[in-house]
């Protein structure tokens, strides 16, 4: 049965650049933080804060697919957000997962999601950095990964690290490919 519904209204045009979102709650209000189950996983979501709740339901089949191909791989997750793809890879047997996102706040959430799913801290590293800068630095350091995940926002103006998918995605893909070990994979997603 349904106890409550959160309806969010997102502005369009110039108003969409602001961070405020009108949320209407019908019925019982949810807790500030709620742990939900998706298949074998548990994820923390924030239903009333901001536009995004911390978990994109349209990626659930991809999380299953990634869990199935991650075994023994060193994984790099760019634009990791709250780490759901990282959790899928780690619980699928990845040797190690590196989650990169510009926001330390969402990376703390990613660490919490990893802990909810019993991912040992030594197998999951979080890095607060711009994805393009991280890739460039990793290339100079000759780091390599067996699976690179790239799921960027369509557009971002965050912290001097603006990103536009039509302008920046092709170059990022090319640069990230240089980090892939022989026989490795690059997994791409686009919301555009």
Secondary structure, DSSP 8 states (H G I E B T S, - for coil): ---EEEEEE---GGGGGSS--EEEEEES---SSEEEEETTEEEEE-SSSSS--S--GGGHHHHHHHHHH-TT-EEEEET-TT-HHHHHHHHTT-SEEEEEES-HHHHHHHHHHHHHTT--GGGEEEEES-HHHHHHHHHHTT--EEEEEEE--SEE--TT--EEHHHHHHHHHHHHHTTEEEEEEEEEE---
